[in-house]
């Protein structure tokens, strides 16, 4: 290292540098520290949490989640264990009537959570997913890309569904699955390859568990939970650290530089940030061409989440659960996320191409759109929206989308050895995050699983075991 760079180095050599202070990076750091390794965690934002982002109502203390938030009914043991460690309270509210608006703008009422579809339509959508899940025998999570899957890598889910929807019943099932894809992937089905869809099924949870994936939320705020989790190594965290360069040319240590020319040195590096951001980091030597192309072509999740806070959950007195599904409105789904503080909280989701259109709309217009849907769904609105929270993830320069990104059509087969961002530079630079999860991809649990698995690989390299 030259003298000028050495003089700007803030830290001595550490075992592991973690880039990214979201759930994955924090959990990876905790795993490394638990094994006695020295770490440094660098985060570009002025806060921890990444795509977990809690805001608090000053008048009542109510936390609202503008980013990721869900804990599944079962199977998400890592997040559940962290929540229990800090005595967090799980909440859920599904009792009452569900409102569904069909494609024709007609309103229906159901006694429980429902997409407002017939049994055969639901069965048809489930059959498609079951059939595509059978492709998993050709999908090796860490192995090479199977040439048999090339056709599926270049075919979009929209094309696939259109080719399997020749009668009215199948068309309805395909329409439902398209809406589920748009809500789950936060992209239009034309952007998602059949291979990518099958791979997500492969990296997801069993069907018996995925049906309860969005079951609980927390009373105390998820961002504060991860801040508490990281509090024991707070002195090893550097916020507002925008990484501009990673130099792996030295055989003994890796140099990580920030935009303000502060340099850090580590034996191993974990990059726990969305893959689309890698294109803004200069690597020396360069990333393999396939990884550079993948980073620049990663599809960001297109989602706008609106959180409306009321003085009370007034809709409950009319027997409504607060759950709304709309097949023809800008806001496709509404859920009751009220807290013990007494405030009523409704979260609304705009996904896919609509999110791209509405993400830059003024707050007043978004508030009006949300109010209109609430009024017509519950046929009244006893209280005005006290405050509307939202975060424009699409324009967020530290994530460029939420809540997960996706591999573009035709790009899986170009990955180095077929793996999703393998370790590089003689296994000294590793990648973590919900995009790389082997379980619960797209959820907080997936980020934790990936961070933990990556930390184990790092520890194995450091210990020579």
N, C-alpha and C positions, 0 to 999 in steps of 0.2 A: 504493500500500500504506500502511495507517495505521501510526503510529509503534510501537504495541504489537506489531503483527505483524512489522514490520521489525526490531525489537529481538530477536525470537525466531528470526530467520532465522539458520541456522548457516552457510550457504554463500553465496558470491556467485553471480551468474547463471552457469549452465553451459549448454552447447549442448544436452545431452540428459540427461533424468532417466529412468532405467530402474527400473520398479517390479516387483520379482520377481527373485530370485537363483537361479532354476533354470537348466537348460541353455539355454533360449531367451534369457533375460535376460543371462546371462553372455556368450553368443556375440554377441548384439547389441551389448553394451558393448565387446567386443573389436574388432568390426568398426568401430565408431564411433571408437575410440581409434586404430586403425590408419590411419584417414583424417584424423587430427589434430584430432579434436573432443574437447572437455572433457565428461566424463560424471560422473554420480553414480548409483550403484546402491543402491536401498533394498530391504531384505529384512525381512519381518516375523518370520522365525524367528531363532533364535540361531546358525544355521549356513547355509551355502550348499547348493545342490543341489535344493531344492524337493521334487518327488516322486521324486527320486533320494535314497536314504537308506541309507548303508552303516554297519554296526556291526562292531566288531572284537572278536574273542575275545582277552582279555588273556593267556591262557596260551600261545597259539601264534601270535598275530598274524593268524589267519585272518579275512578280511573276508567278511561276509555281506550280501547285498543285500535290504533289506526293502521296496524300491520297484522302480523301473524298472531294467533291467539288460542287455537284449539288444543284441547287434550281429549284423546279418544276415550271411549267407554272402557276399553281394555286394550292391552298390548303395547301401550306407550310407557313403558316402565321407567325409562331414564328421566323423562320430564316429570312423571308422577313422583319419583323419588326425590328430585330436587325440590318440588313443591312441598312435599311432606317435611323435608329437612328444615324449611323455613316457615312451617305451619300455615301454609296458604290454604285458602278456602275455595273449594270447587263449587261452582254454581251451574245450574241449568234450569231452563223454564220452557217446557213444551206442552203444558196443560192448556187446553182450550181449543177454540176453533182455528182452523187454518184457512186462509183465503188464497184462491188460485184464479188467476186471470188467463184465459186461453188465448190462442192466436187471433181469435175474432174479437177480443176485447170483452168477452162475457165472464162474469164473476160467478164463482162457485164456492161453496162453503163445505169444508170437511171437518170431521170430528177429531182428526189427528193429523200429524205432519204428512203431507201428500203432495205429489207433483200433479195431481188432478188428472191422472191417466188411467185408462182401463187396465185390468189385470193382464190382458194379452199384450198391450203396448209395453208395459213394464217388463213382462216376460221376454218380449222381443229384444228390448234394449239389453237385458241381462244376458240373453243368448249370444248376442254379438260379442260382448265382453268375454264371455266364457269361451267362445270359439277362438277369439284372438289370443286369449291367455294360453291356448294350446301351442302357440308359436314359441313359448318360453323354452321348449326343449332345444330350440336352435339359438337361444340367447344365453351366452356365458357372460356373467357380469364383469369378470376380469380377464376373460379370454379373447381370442381373436374374433373378428366379425365373420360370421358364417356366410359364404357366398350364396347360399340358398335364400338368404333374406334380402338380397339386393333389390328385388322387385318391390318388396314391402318398404324398403328404405326410401324409394323414389315415388311411392304412391301415397297420396294424402288420405286422411280419414274421410274427407268429404267425397273423394272419388270412390273410395271403397264402399261407403254407405249408399251412394247413388247406384252403384252396380249391384247392390243387394236389396233394392227397394222397389220391386216391380209391381207389388199390389198395395192396396190402400193400407192394410194392417202393417206391413213392413215399413211403409213410408212414415207412418205415425211413430213406430219404434225408432226409426232412424232420426226423425226430427227430435225426439226426446233425447237420444244419445248425443246428438249434436249439441244440444243445449247443456247437457251434463259435461261434455268435453270443454265447451266454452267457459263454463263456470269453474271446472277443475283445473284446466290448463291456462285459463285466462288468455286464450288465443282462439281464433276461428279454426274449425276443423280443417279448413284448407291449408293451414300452416303446420299441422301436425301429421307426421308420417305414420303409417300403419305400424312400422317397426318401432317407432318412438312410443306409440300408445301401448304396444305389447310389452315393451321394455319397462315402462312405468308400472304396468300390471305385475311384471316380474319383480320389480323393486318395491312393490307396495306391500300391503298386509293381506292376510287371507280374507276372502269375501265375507266370512263370518264376522271379521273385526272391522273391515273398512266401512261397513254400513253404519257403524257408530263412531266414525272418525272425528266428527265435529259435534261432540257431545257436551263437553264441559268448557267453561271459561273461568277465569279467576277473579276474585273480588278485589284483590290488592294490587293488580297491575303486573304484567309480565316483565316489562323493562326493569322495574325495581327488583324483581326476583333475580334476574341475571346480574344486576349490579351488586346485590347481596352475595350471590354466588362467587363473584370476582373480588369481593372486598378483602379477602385474605391475602391477595397479591396485588392490591391496588397500587403499590409502589413500583410494580413492574409493568404498568400500563402507561402508554403514551397516546393521548388523544390528539386530534388535529394533526395527525401524521399521514400526509398524502404520499404514498409510495410512488416514486418515479423510476427507480432503477433497481434491478437485482443482478448482482455480478457473481457468477459462479466459476470464474476463470481460475481462482486459486484452489489448490487441492486440499487445503487445510480448513478454510472457513469461507463463508458466504457473506458478501457485503450487500446490505440493503440501504438504499439512499432515499431520502425524502425530497420533496419539491423545494424545501428550504436548505438543501445541501447538508442535512444532518445524516451521518452514516452510522449504521449498526453492524455488528459482526456476530455471526452465529454458525454453529456446526451444522445445524439442520434448519430448514425453513418450512413452515406450513402456511400455504396461501388459502385462507378461509374467506373467500370473497366470491361474488358472482362471476362466472367465467367470462361474461361479456366485458368485464373491466380489465382483463389481462392485456387487451390490445393497447391500453394506455400506459403500460409499464414497459420500459426498455430493458430487455434481457441481454446479458453479455455472458456467454455467447447467446445467440438468438434461440427462441423456442423452435422446436421442429416445425416445419412448414404446415403440417396437418393441424397442429395445435393453434398456430397463428390464424389459419383460415377458420377454424372452428370458433375461436374467440370472436372474430370479427363478424361471423354470421350467426351467432347465438341469438335466439329469439327471446326477447324480454317478455315477461308476463305483463299483460295489459289489464290493469285493474285500478279502479277508483273505489275506495271504501269510504262511505259516508256514515258518520255516527251522530245521530240526533239525540240530544239530551232534553228530557222533560222534567218538570218538578216531581212527577209521579208516573208510574206505569198505568195510566188511566184506562187503556184498552182492556185491561184484565177484568175490570168490573162489568164489561159487556160480554165477557166470556171468550175473548180472543187470546190466542197464544202469542200473538205478535208476529207469527210466521206468515210471510206472504211470498208466493211464487207468481211471477208475471212473465208470460211468454210473449208479450207485445210491448212492454214498457222499456224505457232506458234502464231503469233499476230492475234487475232480474230477480232479486231475492232480498227479503227483509227478515231479520231475526231479532228476538227480544234478548238483550244482553244487560238487563237491569241489575243493579247492585244492591247490597244491604244498606247503603246510605239512604235509600228511599227514592232516589232519582229513577225515572223511567228512561231506559236507553234502547233505541232501535238502531241497528246497523243495516245499511243498505249497500248492495254491491253492484257495480257496473263493470262488466267484463268484456274482453275481446275488443273488436273494432269500435264499439260504442265508447269504451273507455278512452280510446285514443282521441275521439271526437270531443268528449266532455271533460277530459282531464284539465284543460286550460280555461274552462268556463269560470266566471266569477262565483264567489261563494254565495252571493245572493240568488243567482240563478239555480245553483245546485240545491239550495235550501228550498226554493219554490218547487222544484221538481220532486223532491222528497216529500214535502208537505202535501202536494197534490195526490201522490200515490197513497199516502197514509189516510187522507180524508176519504178518498173514494173506496179504499179497501175496508175501512172500519165504519164507514158511513157517518163519521163525525170525527172531530178532533177537539177534545175538551180543553186541551192546553196547547199553547203555541210552543214551538221549538225554543227552548231556553238558550241552547248553544249548539252549533253544528261544527263538528271536528272532521277534518279529512286531511289526507296527505297525498300529494301528487307523486306516486312512486315512479311513474313513467319518466318524469323529469328530474327525479332525484339523482344527482350526479354520482352518488356513492353506491347506487344499486342499479340504476337505469331499468327499473321495472320491479314488479312484485307478483307473487311471492316466491316464484322460482322461474328460471329461464329454461329454454328447451333447445335441443339440437335441431338445426334446420333440416328440411327435407333433403335427402341424398347425401348428408354429411357424415352419418354414422360410419359408413364404409371407408371413409377417408381417415379415420382416427388412427393414430399410431398403435399398431398391433391390435386395433379394435377396442382398446380400453378407453374409458372415459377419463381423460387427463391422468395418465399414469405418472408415477414419480419420474423425475428427470434428473439430469446431471449426476449420474451415478447414485441415484436414489437419495439425494440430499434435499431436493425440493419436492414437496408433496402438496396435494390439493384436497381441500375438505369443504363441506357445505351440503345443504340439502340436495343440491343437484347431483352430488356424487354418492348419495345414500344407497345402501343395499337393502334397507328397510324403510318404509314410511317416507319415501321420496316426496318432497313438496311440503312436508310438515316439519314442525320444530323437532319432533322426535327423530326425523331423518337427518337433520343437521347435527343432532347430538350423536347419533349412531356413527355418522361419517367422521366427526371430530374425534370420537373415541377410537375408532378403527385406525385412523391416520396416526393418532398419538402412539398407538401400539407399534405401528410400523417404524415410527421415529425412534421409539425407545429400543426396539430391537436393533436398529442400526447403531445407536449410540453404545449399547451394551455388548454388541457383537453376538447377540443371541437370536 
